[in-house]
Amino acid sequence: MLAYKNVYSLQDGRLVKNKENKIEYCDENGKKRVKTNPTYKDFARVGKYPLKEEKAPSYDSEMEELIVSYIVEDGYIVPKYEIKAKEGVEE
C-alpha cells in the first residue's frame, strides 16, 4: 500500500487523513519544491505520520466516558486514552 494512504497530520488535536500522493516543501536554499510518491520519511519531515493502532481500554459507558487524544511518538501518531467519570451520575 502506498505511504500517502496511511499518514495523518494533527491539527488542533484532531487527526486529518492525508489525501495527496505529493508533498510541498522548501529546500535548504528556500526554493519551493514538490515531491511525488513520497516515502514515510518524507512525510515525517512535513509533520505527517502513520497511525499506530492501539486497542481502547474497556470501560462502563453508563458511568464513564472515554476521552481520546493523540500525540506523535517514535515516528507514529499514537492515541492516548483517558477514562473519566461522567458528571451527574451517582455510583
PDB file of N, CA, C and O in Angstrom:
ATOM      1  N   MET A   1       0.851  -1.177   0.000  1.00  0.00           N
ATOM      2  CA  MET A   1       0.000   0.000   0.000  1.00  0.00           C
ATOM      3  C   MET A   1       0.897   1.241   0.000  1.00  0.00           C
ATOM      4  O   MET A   1       1.964   1.250   0.614  1.00  0.00           O
ATOM      5  N   LEU A   2       0.461   2.251  -0.676  1.00  0.00           N
ATOM      6  CA  LEU A   2       1.244   3.471  -0.772  1.00  0.00           C
ATOM      7  C   LEU A   2       1.235   4.249   0.541  1.00  0.00           C
ATOM      8  O   LEU A   2       0.248   4.245   1.276  1.00  0.00           O
ATOM      9  N   ALA A   3       2.349   4.913   0.818  1.00  0.00           N
ATOM     10  CA  ALA A   3       2.504   5.631   2.090  1.00  0.00           C
ATOM     11  C   ALA A   3       1.457   6.720   2.263  1.00  0.00           C
ATOM     12  O   ALA A   3       0.973   6.929   3.375  1.00  0.00           O
ATOM     13  N   TYR A   4       1.098   7.414   1.198  1.00  0.00           N
ATOM     14  CA  TYR A   4       0.188   8.553   1.344  1.00  0.00           C
ATOM     15  C   TYR A   4      -1.185   8.166   1.859  1.00  0.00           C
ATOM     16  O   TYR A   4      -1.893   9.010   2.408  1.00  0.00           O
ATOM     17  N   LYS A   5      -1.577   6.918   1.697  1.00  0.00           N
ATOM     18  CA  LYS A   5      -2.887   6.466   2.178  1.00  0.00           C
ATOM     19  C   LYS A   5      -2.886   6.147   3.668  1.00  0.00           C
ATOM     20  O   LYS A   5      -3.947   5.951   4.261  1.00  0.00           O
ATOM     21  N   ASN A   6      -1.700   6.092   4.278  1.00  0.00           N
ATOM     22  CA  ASN A   6      -1.584   5.685   5.679  1.00  0.00           C
ATOM     23  C   ASN A   6      -1.072   6.767   6.603  1.00  0.00           C
ATOM     24  O   ASN A   6      -0.781   6.479   7.764  1.00  0.00           O
ATOM     25  N   VAL A   7      -0.949   8.000   6.140  1.00  0.00           N
ATOM     26  CA  VAL A   7      -0.391   9.038   7.004  1.00  0.00           C
ATOM     27  C   VAL A   7      -1.452  10.075   7.369  1.00  0.00           C
ATOM     28  O   VAL A   7      -2.408  10.319   6.632  1.00  0.00           O
ATOM     29  N   TYR A   8      -1.240  10.668   8.534  1.00  0.00           N
ATOM     30  CA  TYR A   8      -2.154  11.654   9.091  1.00  0.00           C
ATOM     31  C   TYR A   8      -1.338  12.822   9.621  1.00  0.00           C
ATOM     32  O   TYR A   8      -0.138  12.700   9.867  1.00  0.00           O
ATOM     33  N   SER A   9      -1.998  13.942   9.789  1.00  0.00           N
ATOM     34  CA  SER A   9      -1.389  15.065  10.492  1.00  0.00           C
ATOM     35  C   SER A   9      -2.315  15.423  11.652  1.00  0.00           C
ATOM     36  O   SER A   9      -3.498  15.084  11.649  1.00  0.00           O
ATOM     37  N   LEU A  10      -1.758  16.106  12.628  1.00  0.00           N
ATOM     38  CA  LEU A  10      -2.545  16.562  13.775  1.00  0.00           C
ATOM     39  C   LEU A  10      -2.804  18.046  13.612  1.00  0.00           C
ATOM     40  O   LEU A  10      -1.867  18.833  13.474  1.00  0.00           O
ATOM     41  N   GLN A  11      -4.065  18.430  13.626  1.00  0.00           N
ATOM     42  CA  GLN A  11      -4.442  19.834  13.554  1.00  0.00           C
ATOM     43  C   GLN A  11      -5.439  20.095  14.677  1.00  0.00           C
ATOM     44  O   GLN A  11      -6.545  19.554  14.682  1.00  0.00           O
ATOM     45  N   ASP A  12      -5.031  20.928  15.622  1.00  0.00           N
ATOM     46  CA  ASP A  12      -5.849  21.242  16.797  1.00  0.00           C
ATOM     47  C   ASP A  12      -6.261  19.988  17.554  1.00  0.00           C
ATOM     48  O   ASP A  12      -7.382  19.900  18.054  1.00  0.00           O
ATOM     49  N   GLY A  13      -5.347  19.010  17.641  1.00  0.00           N
ATOM     50  CA  GLY A  13      -5.605  17.790  18.387  1.00  0.00           C
ATOM     51  C   GLY A  13      -6.445  16.763  17.659  1.00  0.00           C
ATOM     52  O   GLY A  13      -6.792  15.732  18.235  1.00  0.00           O
ATOM     53  N   ARG A  14      -6.779  17.020  16.409  1.00  0.00           N
ATOM     54  CA  ARG A  14      -7.601  16.092  15.632  1.00  0.00           C
ATOM     55  C   ARG A  14      -6.783  15.476  14.510  1.00  0.00           C
ATOM     56  O   ARG A  14      -5.860  16.097  13.984  1.00  0.00           O
ATOM     57  N   LEU A  15      -7.128  14.265  14.156  1.00  0.00           N
ATOM     58  CA  LEU A  15      -6.467  13.591  13.047  1.00  0.00           C
ATOM     59  C   LEU A  15      -7.015  14.085  11.724  1.00  0.00           C
ATOM     60  O   LEU A  15      -8.228  14.207  11.550  1.00  0.00           O
ATOM     61  N   VAL A  16      -6.118  14.369  10.792  1.00  0.00           N
ATOM     62  CA  VAL A  16      -6.516  14.743   9.441  1.00  0.00           C
ATOM     63  C   VAL A  16      -5.816  13.774   8.492  1.00  0.00           C
ATOM     64  O   VAL A  16      -4.587  13.742   8.423  1.00  0.00           O
ATOM     65  N   LYS A  17      -6.597  12.990   7.767  1.00  0.00           N
ATOM     66  CA  LYS A  17      -6.041  11.983   6.855  1.00  0.00           C
ATOM     67  C   LYS A  17      -5.478  12.655   5.608  1.00  0.00           C
ATOM     68  O   LYS A  17      -6.096  13.550   5.031  1.00  0.00           O
ATOM     69  N   ASN A  18      -4.305  12.209   5.210  1.00  0.00           N
ATOM     70  CA  ASN A  18      -3.670  12.726   4.005  1.00  0.00           C
ATOM     71  C   ASN A  18      -4.404  12.186   2.776  1.00  0.00           C
ATOM     72  O   ASN A  18      -4.830  11.031   2.768  1.00  0.00           O
ATOM     73  N   LYS A  19      -4.555  13.013   1.742  1.00  0.00           N
ATOM     74  CA  LYS A  19      -5.283  12.606   0.543  1.00  0.00           C
ATOM     75  C   LYS A  19      -4.460  12.729  -0.729  1.00  0.00           C
ATOM     76  O   LYS A  19      -4.912  12.302  -1.791  1.00  0.00           O
ATOM     77  N   GLU A  20      -3.272  13.297  -0.649  1.00  0.00           N
ATOM     78  CA  GLU A  20      -2.476  13.522  -1.856  1.00  0.00           C
ATOM     79  C   GLU A  20      -1.184  12.732  -1.824  1.00  0.00           C
ATOM     80  O   GLU A  20      -0.572  12.558  -0.770  1.00  0.00           O
ATOM     81  N   ASN A  21      -0.772  12.252  -2.998  1.00  0.00           N
ATOM     82  CA  ASN A  21       0.461  11.495  -3.121  1.00  0.00           C
ATOM     83  C   ASN A  21       1.617  12.428  -3.497  1.00  0.00           C
ATOM     84  O   ASN A  21       2.417  12.121  -4.381  1.00  0.00           O
ATOM     85  N   LYS A  22       1.687  13.559  -2.813  1.00  0.00           N
ATOM     86  CA  LYS A  22       2.785  14.510  -3.013  1.00  0.00           C
ATOM     87  C   LYS A  22       2.919  15.365  -1.767  1.00  0.00           C
ATOM     88  O   LYS A  22       1.993  15.479  -0.965  1.00  0.00           O
ATOM     89  N   ILE A  23       4.090  15.961  -1.624  1.00  0.00           N
ATOM     90  CA  ILE A  23       4.304  16.921  -0.552  1.00  0.00           C
ATOM     91  C   ILE A  23       4.951  18.157  -1.147  1.00  0.00           C
ATOM     92  O   ILE A  23       5.681  18.079  -2.136  1.00  0.00           O
ATOM     93  N   GLU A  24       4.679  19.282  -0.544  1.00  0.00           N
ATOM     94  CA  GLU A  24       5.303  20.538  -0.932  1.00  0.00           C
ATOM     95  C   GLU A  24       6.157  21.004   0.229  1.00  0.00           C
ATOM     96  O   GLU A  24       5.710  21.005   1.376  1.00  0.00           O
ATOM     97  N   TYR A  25       7.384  21.402  -0.065  1.00  0.00           N
ATOM     98  CA  TYR A  25       8.312  21.813   0.980  1.00  0.00           C
ATOM     99  C   TYR A  25       9.296  22.816   0.399  1.00  0.00           C
ATOM    100  O   TYR A  25       9.338  23.027  -0.813  1.00  0.00           O
ATOM    101  N   CYS A  26      10.076  23.424   1.260  1.00  0.00           N
ATOM    102  CA  CYS A  26      11.147  24.336   0.843  1.00  0.00           C
ATOM    103  C   CYS A  26      12.479  23.629   1.069  1.00  0.00           C
ATOM    104  O   CYS A  26      12.721  23.064   2.136  1.00  0.00           O
ATOM    105  N   ASP A  27      13.340  23.667   0.053  1.00  0.00           N
ATOM    106  CA  ASP A  27      14.651  23.035   0.207  1.00  0.00           C
ATOM    107  C   ASP A  27      15.580  23.924   1.024  1.00  0.00           C
ATOM    108  O   ASP A  27      15.168  24.976   1.512  1.00  0.00           O
ATOM    109  N   GLU A  28      16.841  23.499   1.173  1.00  0.00           N
ATOM    110  CA  GLU A  28      17.788  24.237   2.003  1.00  0.00           C
ATOM    111  C   GLU A  28      18.104  25.625   1.461  1.00  0.00           C
ATOM    112  O   GLU A  28      18.603  26.474   2.199  1.00  0.00           O
ATOM    113  N   ASN A  29      17.822  25.869   0.187  1.00  0.00           N
ATOM    114  CA  ASN A  29      18.044  27.191  -0.412  1.00  0.00           C
ATOM    115  C   ASN A  29      16.794  28.071  -0.353  1.00  0.00           C
ATOM    116  O   ASN A  29      16.815  29.209  -0.822  1.00  0.00           O
ATOM    117  N   GLY A  30      15.710  27.553   0.220  1.00  0.00           N
ATOM    118  CA  GLY A  30      14.472  28.316   0.333  1.00  0.00           C
ATOM    119  C   GLY A  30      13.584  28.224  -0.898  1.00  0.00           C
ATOM    120  O   GLY A  30      12.573  28.921  -0.989  1.00  0.00           O
ATOM    121  N   LYS A  31      13.951  27.372  -1.840  1.00  0.00           N
ATOM    122  CA  LYS A  31      13.161  27.215  -3.063  1.00  0.00           C
ATOM    123  C   LYS A  31      12.050  26.194  -2.828  1.00  0.00           C
ATOM    124  O   LYS A  31      12.279  25.135  -2.243  1.00  0.00           O
ATOM    125  N   LYS A  32      10.842  26.526  -3.292  1.00  0.00           N
ATOM    126  CA  LYS A  32       9.711  25.614  -3.117  1.00  0.00           C
ATOM    127  C   LYS A  32       9.866  24.422  -4.043  1.00  0.00           C
ATOM    128  O   LYS A  32      10.210  24.553  -5.217  1.00  0.00           O
ATOM    129  N   ARG A  33       9.601  23.254  -3.474  1.00  0.00           N
ATOM    130  CA  ARG A  33       9.708  22.002  -4.213  1.00  0.00           C
ATOM    131  C   ARG A  33       8.453  21.172  -4.001  1.00  0.00           C
ATOM    132  O   ARG A  33       7.740  21.333  -3.011  1.00  0.00           O
ATOM    133  N   VAL A  34       8.196  20.277  -4.958  1.00  0.00           N
ATOM    134  CA  VAL A  34       7.103  19.309  -4.860  1.00  0.00           C
ATOM    135  C   VAL A  34       7.708  17.936  -5.082  1.00  0.00           C
ATOM    136  O   VAL A  34       8.430  17.719  -6.055  1.00  0.00           O
ATOM    137  N   LYS A  35       7.414  17.010  -4.179  1.00  0.00           N
ATOM    138  CA  LYS A  35       7.899  15.646  -4.333  1.00  0.00           C
ATOM    139  C   LYS A  35       6.701  14.731  -4.490  1.00  0.00           C
ATOM    140  O   LYS A  35       5.809  14.709  -3.642  1.00  0.00           O
ATOM    141  N   THR A  36       6.685  13.968  -5.590  1.00  0.00           N
ATOM    142  CA  THR A  36       5.616  13.000  -5.806  1.00  0.00           C
ATOM    143  C   THR A  36       6.085  11.637  -5.321  1.00  0.00           C
ATOM    144  O   THR A  36       7.286  11.366  -5.281  1.00  0.00           O
ATOM    145  N   ASN A  37       5.153  10.793  -4.959  1.00  0.00           N
ATOM    146  CA  ASN A  37       5.423   9.467  -4.388  1.00  0.00           C
ATOM    147  C   ASN A  37       6.380   9.535  -3.201  1.00  0.00           C
ATOM    148  O   ASN A  37       7.385   8.824  -3.188  1.00  0.00           O
ATOM    149  N   PRO A  38       6.094  10.370  -2.206  1.00  0.00           N
ATOM    150  CA  PRO A  38       6.989  10.471  -1.049  1.00  0.00           C
ATOM    151  C   PRO A  38       6.949   9.209  -0.190  1.00  0.00           C
ATOM    152  O   PRO A  38       5.971   8.462  -0.197  1.00  0.00           O
ATOM    153  N   THR A  39       8.019   8.997   0.536  1.00  0.00           N
ATOM    154  CA  THR A  39       8.119   7.873   1.469  1.00  0.00           C
ATOM    155  C   THR A  39       7.615   8.324   2.842  1.00  0.00           C
ATOM    156  O   THR A  39       7.298   9.498   3.036  1.00  0.00           O
ATOM    157  N   TYR A  40       7.543   7.392   3.786  1.00  0.00           N
ATOM    158  CA  TYR A  40       7.154   7.737   5.152  1.00  0.00           C
ATOM    159  C   TYR A  40       8.124   8.755   5.747  1.00  0.00           C
ATOM    160  O   TYR A  40       7.714   9.653   6.482  1.00  0.00           O
ATOM    161  N   LYS A  41       9.400   8.613   5.432  1.00  0.00           N
ATOM    162  CA  LYS A  41      10.406   9.540   5.934  1.00  0.00           C
ATOM    163  C   LYS A  41      10.167  10.948   5.384  1.00  0.00           C
ATOM    164  O   LYS A  41      10.320  11.933   6.107  1.00  0.00           O
ATOM    165  N   ASP A  42       9.791  11.043   4.102  1.00  0.00           N
ATOM    166  CA  ASP A  42       9.480  12.340   3.503  1.00  0.00           C
ATOM    167  C   ASP A  42       8.262  12.971   4.164  1.00  0.00           C
ATOM    168  O   ASP A  42       8.257  14.167   4.456  1.00  0.00           O
ATOM    169  N   PHE A  43       7.235  12.168   4.399  1.00  0.00           N
ATOM    170  CA  PHE A  43       6.036  12.683   5.058  1.00  0.00           C
ATOM    171  C   PHE A  43       6.346  13.153   6.477  1.00  0.00           C
ATOM    172  O   PHE A  43       5.796  14.155   6.933  1.00  0.00           O
ATOM    173  N   ALA A  44       7.228  12.432   7.177  1.00  0.00           N
ATOM    174  CA  ALA A  44       7.585  12.813   8.548  1.00  0.00           C
ATOM    175  C   ALA A  44       8.246  14.190   8.578  1.00  0.00           C
ATOM    176  O   ALA A  44       8.066  14.934   9.542  1.00  0.00           O
ATOM    177  N   ARG A  45       9.003  14.541   7.547  1.00  0.00           N
ATOM    178  CA  ARG A  45       9.652  15.864   7.502  1.00  0.00           C
ATOM    179  C   ARG A  45       8.649  17.009   7.433  1.00  0.00           C
ATOM    180  O   ARG A  45       8.965  18.136   7.815  1.00  0.00           O
ATOM    181  N   VAL A  46       7.439  16.728   6.946  1.00  0.00           N
ATOM    182  CA  VAL A  46       6.418  17.773   6.872  1.00  0.00           C
ATOM    183  C   VAL A  46       5.319  17.570   7.915  1.00  0.00           C
ATOM    184  O   VAL A  46       4.256  18.184   7.825  1.00  0.00           O
ATOM    185  N   GLY A  47       5.576  16.699   8.915  1.00  0.00           N
ATOM    186  CA  GLY A  47       4.643  16.558  10.028  1.00  0.00           C
ATOM    187  C   GLY A  47       3.481  15.612   9.801  1.00  0.00           C
ATOM    188  O   GLY A  47       2.432  15.761  10.426  1.00  0.00           O
ATOM    189  N   LYS A  48       3.650  14.640   8.916  1.00  0.00           N
ATOM    190  CA  LYS A  48       2.604  13.638   8.670  1.00  0.00           C
ATOM    191  C   LYS A  48       3.165  12.267   8.999  1.00  0.00           C
ATOM    192  O   LYS A  48       4.246  11.898   8.539  1.00  0.00           O
ATOM    193  N   TYR A  49       2.410  11.507   9.810  1.00  0.00           N
ATOM    194  CA  TYR A  49       2.902  10.241  10.328  1.00  0.00           C
ATOM    195  C   TYR A  49       1.827   9.164  10.211  1.00  0.00           C
ATOM    196  O   TYR A  49       0.638   9.478  10.150  1.00  0.00           O
ATOM    197  N   PRO A  50       2.244   7.883  10.178  1.00  0.00           N
ATOM    198  CA  PRO A  50       1.254   6.802  10.208  1.00  0.00           C
ATOM    199  C   PRO A  50       0.618   6.699  11.594  1.00  0.00           C
ATOM    200  O   PRO A  50       1.215   7.093  12.596  1.00  0.00           O
ATOM    201  N   LEU A  51      -0.581   6.171  11.631  1.00  0.00           N
ATOM    202  CA  LEU A  51      -1.312   5.996  12.885  1.00  0.00           C
ATOM    203  C   LEU A  51      -0.991   4.620  13.457  1.00  0.00           C
ATOM    204  O   LEU A  51      -1.095   3.611  12.760  1.00  0.00           O
ATOM    205  N   LYS A  52      -0.605   4.587  14.713  1.00  0.00           N
ATOM    206  CA  LYS A  52      -0.332   3.322  15.397  1.00  0.00           C
ATOM    207  C   LYS A  52      -1.616   2.910  16.101  1.00  0.00           C
ATOM    208  O   LYS A  52      -2.088   3.601  17.003  1.00  0.00           O
ATOM    209  N   GLU A  53      -2.168   1.796  15.688  1.00  0.00           N
ATOM    210  CA  GLU A  53      -3.427   1.323  16.252  1.00  0.00           C
ATOM    211  C   GLU A  53      -3.198   0.754  17.642  1.00  0.00           C
ATOM    212  O   GLU A  53      -2.321  -0.087  17.837  1.00  0.00           O
ATOM    213  N   GLU A  54      -3.968   1.202  18.587  1.00  0.00           N
ATOM    214  CA  GLU A  54      -3.946   0.653  19.940  1.00  0.00           C
ATOM    215  C   GLU A  54      -5.379   0.415  20.376  1.00  0.00           C
ATOM    216  O   GLU A  54      -6.264   1.234  20.128  1.00  0.00           O
ATOM    217  N   LYS A  55      -5.593  -0.703  21.020  1.00  0.00           N
ATOM    218  CA  LYS A  55      -6.930  -1.073  21.462  1.00  0.00           C
ATOM    219  C   LYS A  55      -7.367  -0.167  22.617  1.00  0.00           C
ATOM    220  O   LYS A  55      -6.610   0.072  23.558  1.00  0.00           O
ATOM    221  N   ALA A  56      -8.586   0.322  22.524  1.00  0.00           N
ATOM    222  CA  ALA A  56      -9.129   1.172  23.579  1.00  0.00           C
ATOM    223  C   ALA A  56      -9.413   0.323  24.817  1.00  0.00           C
ATOM    224  O   ALA A  56      -9.842  -0.824  24.691  1.00  0.00           O
ATOM    225  N   PRO A  57      -9.179   0.869  26.006  1.00  0.00           N
ATOM    226  CA  PRO A  57      -9.465   0.113  27.227  1.00  0.00           C
ATOM    227  C   PRO A  57     -10.972  -0.062  27.415  1.00  0.00           C
ATOM    228  O   PRO A  57     -11.773   0.716  26.896  1.00  0.00           O
ATOM    229  N   SER A  58     -11.331  -1.083  28.157  1.00  0.00           N
ATOM    230  CA  SER A  58     -12.753  -1.296  28.423  1.00  0.00           C
ATOM    231  C   SER A  58     -13.191  -0.354  29.543  1.00  0.00           C
ATOM    232  O   SER A  58     -12.416  -0.022  30.440  1.00  0.00           O
ATOM    233  N   TYR A  59     -14.442   0.064  29.469  1.00  0.00           N
ATOM    234  CA  TYR A  59     -14.994   0.973  30.465  1.00  0.00           C
ATOM    235  C   TYR A  59     -16.511   0.834  30.475  1.00  0.00           C
ATOM    236  O   TYR A  59     -17.096   0.302  29.531  1.00  0.00           O
ATOM    237  N   ASP A  60     -17.149   1.312  31.541  1.00  0.00           N
ATOM    238  CA  ASP A  60     -18.602   1.270  31.673  1.00  0.00           C
ATOM    239  C   ASP A  60     -19.159   2.527  31.021  1.00  0.00           C
ATOM    240  O   ASP A  60     -19.010   3.627  31.552  1.00  0.00           O
ATOM    241  N   SER A  61     -19.794   2.363  29.882  1.00  0.00           N
ATOM    242  CA  SER A  61     -20.265   3.528  29.124  1.00  0.00           C
ATOM    243  C   SER A  61     -21.395   4.292  29.821  1.00  0.00           C
ATOM    244  O   SER A  61     -21.659   5.445  29.477  1.00  0.00           O
ATOM    245  N   GLU A  62     -22.058   3.674  30.784  1.00  0.00           N
ATOM    246  CA  GLU A  62     -23.119   4.376  31.508  1.00  0.00           C
ATOM    247  C   GLU A  62     -22.559   5.258  32.621  1.00  0.00           C
ATOM    248  O   GLU A  62     -23.146   6.285  32.959  1.00  0.00           O
ATOM    249  N   MET A  63     -21.430   4.859  33.185  1.00  0.00           N
ATOM    250  CA  MET A  63     -20.850   5.578  34.314  1.00  0.00           C
ATOM    251  C   MET A  63     -19.609   6.401  33.938  1.00  0.00           C
ATOM    252  O   MET A  63     -19.250   7.353  34.631  1.00  0.00           O
ATOM    253  N   GLU A  64     -18.969   6.021  32.844  1.00  0.00           N
ATOM    254  CA  GLU A  64     -17.706   6.658  32.472  1.00  0.00           C
ATOM    255  C   GLU A  64     -17.727   7.057  31.002  1.00  0.00           C
ATOM    256  O   GLU A  64     -18.549   6.581  30.218  1.00  0.00           O
ATOM    257  N   GLU A  65     -16.805   7.941  30.653  1.00  0.00           N
ATOM    258  CA  GLU A  65     -16.648   8.308  29.251  1.00  0.00           C
ATOM    259  C   GLU A  65     -15.189   8.161  28.855  1.00  0.00           C
ATOM    260  O   GLU A  65     -14.286   8.347  29.671  1.00  0.00           O
ATOM    261  N   LEU A  66     -14.975   7.829  27.605  1.00  0.00           N
ATOM    262  CA  LEU A  66     -13.632   7.628  27.086  1.00  0.00           C
ATOM    263  C   LEU A  66     -13.207   8.877  26.318  1.00  0.00           C
ATOM    264  O   LEU A  66     -13.906   9.326  25.409  1.00  0.00           O
ATOM    265  N   ILE A  67     -12.066   9.425  26.689  1.00  0.00           N
ATOM    266  CA  ILE A  67     -11.533  10.612  26.025  1.00  0.00           C
ATOM    267  C   ILE A  67     -10.268  10.192  25.292  1.00  0.00           C
ATOM    268  O   ILE A  67      -9.354   9.620  25.885  1.00  0.00           O
ATOM    269  N   VAL A  68     -10.227  10.485  23.987  1.00  0.00           N
ATOM    270  CA  VAL A  68      -9.090  10.106  23.155  1.00  0.00           C
ATOM    271  C   VAL A  68      -8.326  11.358  22.747  1.00  0.00           C
ATOM    272  O   VAL A  68      -8.918  12.329  22.275  1.00  0.00           O
ATOM    273  N   SER A  69      -7.016  11.330  22.930  1.00  0.00           N
ATOM    274  CA  SER A  69      -6.152  12.396  22.441  1.00  0.00           C
ATOM    275  C   SER A  69      -5.018  11.729  21.668  1.00  0.00           C
ATOM    276  O   SER A  69      -4.777  10.532  21.818  1.00  0.00           O
ATOM    277  N   TYR A  70      -4.331  12.503  20.848  1.00  0.00           N
ATOM    278  CA  TYR A  70      -3.281  11.945  20.003  1.00  0.00           C
ATOM    279  C   TYR A  70      -1.978  12.693  20.226  1.00  0.00           C
ATOM    280  O   TYR A  70      -1.962  13.909  20.416  1.00  0.00           O
ATOM    281  N   ILE A  71      -0.873  11.932  20.198  1.00  0.00           N
ATOM    282  CA  ILE A  71       0.454  12.527  20.301  1.00  0.00           C
ATOM    283  C   ILE A  71       1.357  11.868  19.254  1.00  0.00           C
ATOM    284  O   ILE A  71       1.084  10.761  18.791  1.00  0.00           O
ATOM    285  N   VAL A  72       2.427  12.560  18.894  1.00  0.00           N
ATOM    286  CA  VAL A  72       3.425  11.994  17.994  1.00  0.00           C
ATOM    287  C   VAL A  72       4.514  11.385  18.861  1.00  0.00           C
ATOM    288  O   VAL A  72       5.084  12.046  19.729  1.00  0.00           O
ATOM    289  N   GLU A  73       4.791  10.106  18.608  1.00  0.00           N
ATOM    290  CA  GLU A  73       5.755   9.379  19.428  1.00  0.00           C
ATOM    291  C   GLU A  73       6.474   8.349  18.559  1.00  0.00           C
ATOM    292  O   GLU A  73       5.830   7.500  17.944  1.00  0.00           O
ATOM    293  N   ASP A  74       7.787   8.420  18.507  1.00  0.00           N
ATOM    294  CA  ASP A  74       8.618   7.460  17.764  1.00  0.00           C
ATOM    295  C   ASP A  74       8.208   7.318  16.302  1.00  0.00           C
ATOM    296  O   ASP A  74       8.210   6.210  15.766  1.00  0.00           O
ATOM    297  N   GLY A  75       7.860   8.412  15.660  1.00  0.00           N
ATOM    298  CA  GLY A  75       7.520   8.378  14.246  1.00  0.00           C
ATOM    299  C   GLY A  75       6.114   7.911  13.931  1.00  0.00           C
ATOM    300  O   GLY A  75       5.807   7.607  12.778  1.00  0.00           O
ATOM    301  N   TYR A  76       5.262   7.849  14.929  1.00  0.00           N
ATOM    302  CA  TYR A  76       3.864   7.452  14.743  1.00  0.00           C
ATOM    303  C   TYR A  76       2.962   8.428  15.480  1.00  0.00           C
ATOM    304  O   TYR A  76       3.390   9.111  16.410  1.00  0.00           O
ATOM    305  N   ILE A  77       1.708   8.481  15.051  1.00  0.00           N
ATOM    306  CA  ILE A  77       0.679   9.174  15.824  1.00  0.00           C
ATOM    307  C   ILE A  77       0.017   8.104  16.675  1.00  0.00           C
ATOM    308  O   ILE A  77      -0.509   7.120  16.156  1.00  0.00           O
ATOM    309  N   VAL A  78       0.048   8.304  17.994  1.00  0.00           N
ATOM    310  CA  VAL A  78      -0.418   7.300  18.938  1.00  0.00           C
ATOM    311  C   VAL A  78      -1.622   7.841  19.700  1.00  0.00           C
ATOM    312  O   VAL A  78      -1.567   8.949  20.232  1.00  0.00           O
ATOM    313  N   PRO A  79      -2.717   7.065  19.759  1.00  0.00           N
ATOM    314  CA  PRO A  79      -3.858   7.506  20.566  1.00  0.00           C
ATOM    315  C   PRO A  79      -3.582   7.275  22.048  1.00  0.00           C
ATOM    316  O   PRO A  79      -3.028   6.246  22.434  1.00  0.00           O
ATOM    317  N   LYS A  80      -3.971   8.237  22.865  1.00  0.00           N
ATOM    318  CA  LYS A  80      -3.878   8.108  24.319  1.00  0.00           C
ATOM    319  C   LYS A  80      -5.292   8.152  24.866  1.00  0.00           C
ATOM    320  O   LYS A  80      -6.064   9.055  24.543  1.00  0.00           O
ATOM    321  N   TYR A  81      -5.626   7.184  25.687  1.00  0.00           N
ATOM    322  CA  TYR A  81      -6.983   7.058  26.205  1.00  0.00           C
ATOM    323  C   TYR A  81      -7.034   7.464  27.668  1.00  0.00           C
ATOM    324  O   TYR A  81      -6.132   7.162  28.449  1.00  0.00           O
ATOM    325  N   GLU A  82      -8.107   8.153  28.019  1.00  0.00           N
ATOM    326  CA  GLU A  82      -8.347   8.545  29.407  1.00  0.00           C
ATOM    327  C   GLU A  82      -9.816   8.245  29.711  1.00  0.00           C
ATOM    328  O   GLU A  82     -10.705   8.578  28.926  1.00  0.00           O
ATOM    329  N   ILE A  83     -10.050   7.626  30.837  1.00  0.00           N
ATOM    330  CA  ILE A  83     -11.413   7.310  31.270  1.00  0.00           C
ATOM    331  C   ILE A  83     -11.769   8.238  32.413  1.00  0.00           C
ATOM    332  O   ILE A  83     -11.070   8.306  33.423  1.00  0.00           O
ATOM    333  N   LYS A  84     -12.879   8.957  32.233  1.00  0.00           N
ATOM    334  CA  LYS A  84     -13.349   9.889  33.265  1.00  0.00           C
ATOM    335  C   LYS A  84     -14.768   9.506  33.669  1.00  0.00           C
ATOM    336  O   LYS A  84     -15.557   9.016  32.862  1.00  0.00           O
ATOM    337  N   ALA A  85     -15.058   9.742  34.918  1.00  0.00           N
ATOM    338  CA  ALA A  85     -16.430   9.501  35.398  1.00  0.00           C
ATOM    339  C   ALA A  85     -17.336  10.578  34.824  1.00  0.00           C
ATOM    340  O   ALA A  85     -16.963  11.749  34.758  1.00  0.00           O
ATOM    341  N   LYS A  86     -18.522  10.174  34.413  1.00  0.00           N
ATOM    342  CA  LYS A  86     -19.488  11.127  33.886  1.00  0.00           C
ATOM    343  C   LYS A  86     -20.006  11.992  35.031  1.00  0.00           C
ATOM    344  O   LYS A  86     -20.220  11.508  36.143  1.00  0.00           O
ATOM    345  N   GLU A  87     -20.199  13.257  34.747  1.00  0.00           N
ATOM    346  CA  GLU A  87     -20.723  14.163  35.764  1.00  0.00           C
ATOM    347  C   GLU A  87     -22.223  13.943  35.927  1.00  0.00           C
ATOM    348  O   GLU A  87     -22.940  13.695  34.958  1.00  0.00           O
ATOM    349  N   GLY A  88     -22.669  14.037  37.144  1.00  0.00           N
ATOM    350  CA  GLY A  88     -24.098  13.888  37.420  1.00  0.00           C
ATOM    351  C   GLY A  88     -24.562  12.451  37.539  1.00  0.00           C
ATOM    352  O   GLY A  88     -25.758  12.202  37.695  1.00  0.00           O
ATOM    353  N   VAL A  89     -23.646  11.503  37.469  1.00  0.00           N
ATOM    354  CA  VAL A  89     -24.007  10.096  37.604  1.00  0.00           C
ATOM    355  C   VAL A  89     -23.537   9.615  38.966  1.00  0.00           C
ATOM    356  O   VAL A  89     -22.358   9.711  39.305  1.00  0.00           O
ATOM    357  N   GLU A  90     -24.479   9.097  39.735  1.00  0.00           N
ATOM    358  CA  GLU A  90     -24.119   8.592  41.062  1.00  0.00           C
ATOM    359  C   GLU A  90     -23.724   7.133  40.966  1.00  0.00           C
ATOM    360  O   GLU A  90     -24.283   6.379  40.170  1.00  0.00           O
ATOM    361  N   GLU A  91     -22.759   6.738  41.782  1.00  0.00           N
ATOM    362  CA  GLU A  91     -22.301   5.344  41.768  1.00  0.00           C
ATOM    363  C   GLU A  91     -23.059   4.499  42.754  1.00  0.00           C
ATOM    364  O   GLU A  91     -22.798   3.301  42.870  1.00  0.00           O
TER     365      GLU A  91
END
